[in-house]
Amino acid sequence: MSSFVRNLILDKIYDEITKEDEKRILKRQEKSKLEKNKFS
């Protein structure tokens, strides 16, 4: 496998992981906002 192809695959995997992480982070932020509102 050429390094070019390998890099493309790694980039794709990295993108997928990053998207998942972003969703998780957004959910967590929403949650903490809700918590804050409850106590205010």
PQR file with spaces between the fields and no chain letter, atoms N, CA, C, O and H, PARSE charges and radii, in Angstrom:
ATOM       1  N    MET     1       0.855   -1.196    0.000 -0.4000 1.5000
ATOM       2  CA   MET     1       0.000    0.000    0.000 -0.0000 2.0000
ATOM       3  C    MET     1       0.888    1.242    0.000  0.5500 1.7000
ATOM       4  O    MET     1       1.823    1.351    0.793 -0.5500 1.4000
ATOM       5  N    SER     2       0.590    2.155   -0.880 -0.4000 1.5000
ATOM       6  CA   SER     2       1.419    3.364   -0.927 -0.0000 2.0000
ATOM       7  C    SER     2       1.126    4.245    0.286  0.5500 1.7000
ATOM       8  O    SER     2       0.053    4.165    0.885 -0.5500 1.4000
ATOM       9  H    SER     2      -0.170    2.067   -1.525  0.4000 1.0000
ATOM      10  N    SER     3       2.081    5.071    0.627 -0.4000 1.5000
ATOM      11  CA   SER     3       1.890    5.930    1.797 -0.0000 2.0000
ATOM      12  C    SER     3       0.773    6.942    1.548  0.5500 1.7000
ATOM      13  O    SER     3       0.100    7.381    2.481 -0.5500 1.4000
ATOM      14  H    SER     3       2.952    5.136    0.141  0.4000 1.0000
ATOM      15  N    PHE     4       0.586    7.303    0.287 -0.4000 1.5000
ATOM      16  CA   PHE     4      -0.485    8.251   -0.042 -0.0000 2.0000
ATOM      17  C    PHE     4      -1.848    7.668    0.334  0.5500 1.7000
ATOM      18  O    PHE     4      -2.669    8.324    0.976 -0.5500 1.4000
ATOM      19  H    PHE     4       1.133    6.947   -0.471  0.4000 1.0000
ATOM      20  N    VAL     5      -2.061    6.437   -0.077 -0.4000 1.5000
ATOM      21  CA   VAL     5      -3.337    5.777    0.228 -0.0000 2.0000
ATOM      22  C    VAL     5      -3.490    5.627    1.739  0.5500 1.7000
ATOM      23  O    VAL     5      -4.564    5.865    2.292 -0.5500 1.4000
ATOM      24  H    VAL     5      -1.394    5.904   -0.598  0.4000 1.0000
ATOM      25  N    ARG     6      -2.415    5.234    2.391 -0.4000 1.5000
ATOM      26  CA   ARG     6      -2.474    5.043    3.842 -0.0000 2.0000
ATOM      27  C    ARG     6      -2.850    6.362    4.536  0.5500 1.7000
ATOM      28  O    ARG     6      -3.657    6.375    5.466 -0.5500 1.4000
ATOM      29  H    ARG     6      -1.543    5.041    1.942  0.4000 1.0000
ATOM      30  N    ASN     7      -2.264    7.449    4.079 -0.4000 1.5000
ATOM      31  CA   ASN     7      -2.577    8.750    4.675 -0.0000 2.0000
ATOM      32  C    ASN     7      -4.037    9.133    4.454  0.5500 1.7000
ATOM      33  O    ASN     7      -4.679    9.702    5.337 -0.5500 1.4000
ATOM      34  H    ASN     7      -1.608    7.439    3.324  0.4000 1.0000
ATOM      35  N    LEU     8      -4.550    8.819    3.275 -0.4000 1.5000
ATOM      36  CA   LEU     8      -5.957    9.114    3.003 -0.0000 2.0000
ATOM      37  C    LEU     8      -6.851    8.362    3.982  0.5500 1.7000
ATOM      38  O    LEU     8      -7.789    8.926    4.545 -0.5500 1.4000
ATOM      39  H    LEU     8      -4.028    8.357    2.558  0.4000 1.0000
ATOM      40  N    ILE     9      -6.551    7.095    4.174 -0.4000 1.5000
ATOM      41  CA   ILE     9      -7.352    6.275    5.087 -0.0000 2.0000
ATOM      42  C    ILE     9      -7.257    6.822    6.505  0.5500 1.7000
ATOM      43  O    ILE     9      -8.268    6.954    7.194 -0.5500 1.4000
ATOM      44  H    ILE     9      -5.789    6.637    3.717  0.4000 1.0000
ATOM      45  N    LEU    10      -6.057    7.136    6.934 -0.4000 1.5000
ATOM      46  CA   LEU    10      -5.872    7.671    8.284 -0.0000 2.0000
ATOM      47  C    LEU    10      -6.624    8.984    8.451  0.5500 1.7000
ATOM      48  O    LEU    10      -7.233    9.229    9.492 -0.5500 1.4000
ATOM      49  H    LEU    10      -5.235    7.028    6.374  0.4000 1.0000
ATOM      50  N    ASP    11      -6.581    9.821    7.433 -0.4000 1.5000
ATOM      51  CA   ASP    11      -7.307   11.092    7.487 -0.0000 2.0000
ATOM      52  C    ASP    11      -8.804   10.855    7.659  0.5500 1.7000
ATOM      53  O    ASP    11      -9.467   11.531    8.446 -0.5500 1.4000
ATOM      54  H    ASP    11      -6.086    9.622    6.587  0.4000 1.0000
ATOM      55  N    LYS    12      -9.320    9.892    6.919 -0.4000 1.5000
ATOM      56  CA   LYS    12     -10.750    9.600    6.992 -0.0000 2.0000
ATOM      57  C    LYS    12     -11.117    9.119    8.390  0.5500 1.7000
ATOM      58  O    LYS    12     -12.100    9.572    8.977 -0.5500 1.4000
ATOM      59  H    LYS    12      -8.782    9.342    6.280  0.4000 1.0000
ATOM      60  N    ILE    13     -10.328    8.213    8.905 -0.4000 1.5000
ATOM      61  CA   ILE    13     -10.572    7.695   10.252 -0.0000 2.0000
ATOM      62  C    ILE    13     -10.519    8.837   11.257  0.5500 1.7000
ATOM      63  O    ILE    13     -11.376    8.947   12.134 -0.5500 1.4000
ATOM      64  H    ILE    13      -9.530    7.845    8.429  0.4000 1.0000
ATOM      65  N    TYR    14      -9.517    9.675   11.122 -0.4000 1.5000
ATOM      66  CA   TYR    14      -9.360   10.797   12.050 -0.0000 2.0000
ATOM      67  C    TYR    14     -10.571   11.725   11.990  0.5500 1.7000
ATOM      68  O    TYR    14     -11.059   12.189   13.020 -0.5500 1.4000
ATOM      69  H    TYR    14      -8.821    9.585   10.410  0.4000 1.0000
ATOM      70  N    ASP    15     -11.048   11.988   10.780 -0.4000 1.5000
ATOM      71  CA   ASP    15     -12.232   12.841   10.607 -0.0000 2.0000
ATOM      72  C    ASP    15     -13.442   12.249   11.315  0.5500 1.7000
ATOM      73  O    ASP    15     -14.182   12.960   11.995 -0.5500 1.4000
ATOM      74  H    ASP    15     -10.652   11.611    9.943  0.4000 1.0000
ATOM      75  N    GLU    16     -13.642   10.940   11.151 -0.4000 1.5000
ATOM      76  CA   GLU    16     -14.783   10.280   11.788 -0.0000 2.0000
ATOM      77  C    GLU    16     -14.702   10.441   13.301  0.5500 1.7000
ATOM      78  O    GLU    16     -15.682   10.799   13.955 -0.5500 1.4000
ATOM      79  H    GLU    16     -13.041   10.362   10.599  0.4000 1.0000
ATOM      80  N    ILE    17     -13.530   10.173   13.839 -0.4000 1.5000
ATOM      81  CA   ILE    17     -13.333   10.263   15.285 -0.0000 2.0000
ATOM      82  C    ILE    17     -13.592   11.687   15.751  0.5500 1.7000
ATOM      83  O    ILE    17     -14.240   11.908   16.775 -0.5500 1.4000
ATOM      84  H    ILE    17     -12.734    9.882   13.308  0.4000 1.0000
ATOM      85  N    THR    18     -13.086   12.644   15.000 -0.4000 1.5000
ATOM      86  CA   THR    18     -13.245   14.049   15.376 -0.0000 2.0000
ATOM      87  C    THR    18     -14.721   14.445   15.385  0.5500 1.7000
ATOM      88  O    THR    18     -15.176   15.145   16.289 -0.5500 1.4000
ATOM      89  H    THR    18     -12.560   12.465   14.168  0.4000 1.0000
ATOM      90  N    LYS    19     -15.454   13.999   14.387 -0.4000 1.5000
ATOM      91  CA   LYS    19     -16.886   14.313   14.331 -0.0000 2.0000
ATOM      92  C    LYS    19     -17.607   13.739   15.547  0.5500 1.7000
ATOM      93  O    LYS    19     -18.420   14.416   16.176 -0.5500 1.4000
ATOM      94  H    LYS    19     -15.085   13.430   13.653  0.4000 1.0000
ATOM      95  N    GLU    20     -17.301   12.489   15.870 -0.4000 1.5000
ATOM      96  CA   GLU    20     -17.930   11.855   17.026 -0.0000 2.0000
ATOM      97  C    GLU    20     -17.617   12.632   18.295  0.5500 1.7000
ATOM      98  O    GLU    20     -18.493   12.876   19.124 -0.5500 1.4000
ATOM      99  H    GLU    20     -16.640   11.939   15.360  0.4000 1.0000
ATOM     100  N    ASP    21     -16.358   13.014   18.432 -0.4000 1.5000
ATOM     101  CA   ASP    21     -15.937   13.759   19.616 -0.0000 2.0000
ATOM     102  C    ASP    21     -16.663   15.090   19.704  0.5500 1.7000
ATOM     103  O    ASP    21     -17.082   15.505   20.785 -0.5500 1.4000
ATOM     104  H    ASP    21     -15.646   12.816   17.758  0.4000 1.0000
ATOM     105  N    GLU    22     -16.812   15.753   18.580 -0.4000 1.5000
ATOM     106  CA   GLU    22     -17.498   17.045   18.580 -0.0000 2.0000
ATOM     107  C    GLU    22     -18.935   16.880   19.059  0.5500 1.7000
ATOM     108  O    GLU    22     -19.435   17.690   19.840 -0.5500 1.4000
ATOM     109  H    GLU    22     -16.472   15.416   17.702  0.4000 1.0000
ATOM     110  N    LYS    23     -19.596   15.826   18.587 -0.4000 1.5000
ATOM     111  CA   LYS    23     -20.973   15.581   19.017 -0.0000 2.0000
ATOM     112  C    LYS    23     -21.019   15.367   20.524  0.5500 1.7000
ATOM     113  O    LYS    23     -21.876   15.911   21.220 -0.5500 1.4000
ATOM     114  H    LYS    23     -19.190   15.168   17.953  0.4000 1.0000
ATOM     115  N    ARG    24     -20.085   14.569   21.008 -0.4000 1.5000
ATOM     116  CA   ARG    24     -20.044   14.262   22.435 -0.0000 2.0000
ATOM     117  C    ARG    24     -19.826   15.535   23.247  0.5500 1.7000
ATOM     118  O    ARG    24     -20.478   15.759   24.267 -0.5500 1.4000
ATOM     119  H    ARG    24     -19.388   14.127   20.443  0.4000 1.0000
ATOM     120  N    ILE    25     -18.903   16.357   22.777 -0.4000 1.5000
ATOM     121  CA   ILE    25     -18.581   17.600   23.486 -0.0000 2.0000
ATOM     122  C    ILE    25     -19.795   18.525   23.493  0.5500 1.7000
ATOM     123  O    ILE    25     -20.112   19.133   24.516 -0.5500 1.4000
ATOM     124  H    ILE    25     -18.374   16.175   21.949  0.4000 1.0000
ATOM     125  N    LEU    26     -20.471   18.628   22.355 -0.4000 1.5000
ATOM     126  CA   LEU    26     -21.659   19.480   22.275 -0.0000 2.0000
ATOM     127  C    LEU    26     -22.730   18.994   23.249  0.5500 1.7000
ATOM     128  O    LEU    26     -23.368   19.797   23.930 -0.5500 1.4000
ATOM     129  H    LEU    26     -20.214   18.134   21.525  0.4000 1.0000
ATOM     130  N    LYS    27     -22.921   17.684   23.311 -0.4000 1.5000
ATOM     131  CA   LYS    27     -23.907   17.127   24.231 -0.0000 2.0000
ATOM     132  C    LYS    27     -23.555   17.489   25.657  0.5500 1.7000
ATOM     133  O    LYS    27     -24.416   17.877   26.447 -0.5500 1.4000
ATOM     134  H    LYS    27     -22.403   17.031   22.757  0.4000 1.0000
ATOM     135  N    ARG    28     -22.285   17.357   25.976 -0.4000 1.5000
ATOM     136  CA   ARG    28     -21.839   17.646   27.336 -0.0000 2.0000
ATOM     137  C    ARG    28     -22.078   19.120   27.668  0.5500 1.7000
ATOM     138  O    ARG    28     -22.500   19.452   28.776 -0.5500 1.4000
ATOM     139  H    ARG    28     -21.585   17.042   25.334  0.4000 1.0000
ATOM     140  N    GLN    29     -21.806   19.998   26.702 -0.4000 1.5000
ATOM     141  CA   GLN    29     -22.014   21.432   26.928 -0.0000 2.0000
ATOM     142  C    GLN    29     -23.492   21.714   27.165  0.5500 1.7000
ATOM     143  O    GLN    29     -23.846   22.489   28.054 -0.5500 1.4000
ATOM     144  H    GLN    29     -21.463   19.728   25.802  0.4000 1.0000
ATOM     145  N    GLU    30     -24.349   21.090   26.375 -0.4000 1.5000
ATOM     146  CA   GLU    30     -25.790   21.275   26.544 -0.0000 2.0000
ATOM     147  C    GLU    30     -26.200   20.838   27.946  0.5500 1.7000
ATOM     148  O    GLU    30     -26.947   21.531   28.636 -0.5500 1.4000
ATOM     149  H    GLU    30     -24.062   20.461   25.653  0.4000 1.0000
ATOM     150  N    LYS    31     -25.707   19.698   28.341 -0.4000 1.5000
ATOM     151  CA   LYS    31     -26.026   19.141   29.647 -0.0000 2.0000
ATOM     152  C    LYS    31     -25.626   20.102   30.754  0.5500 1.7000
ATOM     153  O    LYS    31     -26.403   20.363   31.673 -0.5500 1.4000
ATOM     154  H    LYS    31     -25.100   19.135   27.780  0.4000 1.0000
ATOM     155  N    SER    32     -24.424   20.620   30.664 -0.4000 1.5000
ATOM     156  CA   SER    32     -23.945   21.500   31.727 -0.0000 2.0000
ATOM     157  C    SER    32     -24.731   22.811   31.737  0.5500 1.7000
ATOM     158  O    SER    32     -24.933   23.407   32.796 -0.5500 1.4000
ATOM     159  H    SER    32     -23.792   20.408   29.917  0.4000 1.0000
ATOM     160  N    LYS    33     -25.172   23.256   30.572 -0.4000 1.5000
ATOM     161  CA   LYS    33     -26.012   24.456   30.511 -0.0000 2.0000
ATOM     162  C    LYS    33     -27.321   24.187   31.251  0.5500 1.7000
ATOM     163  O    LYS    33     -27.787   25.016   32.033 -0.5500 1.4000
ATOM     164  H    LYS    33     -25.008   22.772   29.712  0.4000 1.0000
ATOM     165  N    LEU    34     -27.902   23.024   30.995 -0.4000 1.5000
ATOM     166  CA   LEU    34     -29.160   22.659   31.648 -0.0000 2.0000
ATOM     167  C    LEU    34     -28.970   22.607   33.157  0.5500 1.7000
ATOM     168  O    LEU    34     -29.806   23.106   33.910 -0.5500 1.4000
ATOM     169  H    LEU    34     -27.523   22.350   30.360  0.4000 1.0000
ATOM     170  N    GLU    35     -27.890   22.013   33.591 -0.4000 1.5000
ATOM     171  CA   GLU    35     -27.602   21.924   35.027 -0.0000 2.0000
ATOM     172  C    GLU    35     -27.516   23.316   35.631  0.5500 1.7000
ATOM     173  O    GLU    35     -28.101   23.586   36.680 -0.5500 1.4000
ATOM     174  H    GLU    35     -27.211   21.608   32.979  0.4000 1.0000
ATOM     175  N    LYS    36     -26.794   24.184   34.970 -0.4000 1.5000
ATOM     176  CA   LYS    36     -26.629   25.553   35.475 -0.0000 2.0000
ATOM     177  C    LYS    36     -27.986   26.235   35.603  0.5500 1.7000
ATOM     178  O    LYS    36     -28.255   26.909   36.597 -0.5500 1.4000
ATOM     179  H    LYS    36     -26.319   23.965   34.118  0.4000 1.0000
ATOM     180  N    ASN    37     -28.835   26.060   34.602 -0.4000 1.5000
ATOM     181  CA   ASN    37     -30.144   26.710   34.620 -0.0000 2.0000
ATOM     182  C    ASN    37     -31.010   26.193   35.766  0.5500 1.7000
ATOM     183  O    ASN    37     -31.782   26.945   36.360 -0.5500 1.4000
ATOM     184  H    ASN    37     -28.616   25.512   33.794  0.4000 1.0000
ATOM     185  N    LYS    38     -30.876   24.923   36.064 -0.4000 1.5000
ATOM     186  CA   LYS    38     -31.650   24.334   37.148 -0.0000 2.0000
ATOM     187  C    LYS    38     -31.357   25.033   38.466  0.5500 1.7000
ATOM     188  O    LYS    38     -32.253   25.292   39.269 -0.5500 1.4000
ATOM     189  H    LYS    38     -30.248   24.312   35.582  0.4000 1.0000
ATOM     190  N    PHE    39     -30.076   25.333   38.667 -0.4000 1.5000
ATOM     191  CA   PHE    39     -29.653   25.861   39.963 -0.0000 2.0000
ATOM     192  C    PHE    39     -29.736   27.372   40.055  0.5500 1.7000
ATOM     193  O    PHE    39     -29.596   27.934   41.141 -0.5500 1.4000
ATOM     194  H    PHE    39     -29.348   25.123   38.014  0.4000 1.0000
ATOM     195  N    SER    40     -29.961   28.036   38.934 -0.4000 1.5000
ATOM     196  CA   SER    40     -29.962   29.503   38.993 -0.0000 2.0000
ATOM     197  C    SER    40     -31.343   30.032   39.378  0.5500 1.7000
ATOM     198  O    SER    40     -31.533   31.244   39.477 -0.5500 1.4000
ATOM     199  H    SER    40     -30.075   27.579   38.051  0.4000 1.0000
